[in-house]
Amino acid sequence: MDRAAYTRAGLPWFEHYDHGADDLSPAGPPKPVRPVGEWLGAGLKPRQQPAPGQVVPLKEAPGRPAADGD
């Protein structure tokens, strides 16, 4: 987001936004992405079921329950 885009959107631009503003230096190249299994270890499953009694049910909330696609 720059000043031009901000003001094109109809938002006010205040002088103090520019005070001490410097550009960020460019980031280096992204690091390679590794599959989750590599950094968790081959023997661990990323998703494990919670232990009995670990899940706390929510109290009744007003309104209707959400359905698939809501």
Buried (B, 14 or more C-beta within 10 A) or exposed (E): EEEEEEEEEEEEEEEEEEEEEEEEEEEEEEEEEEEEEEEEEEEEEEEEEEEEEEEEEEEEEEEEEEEEEE
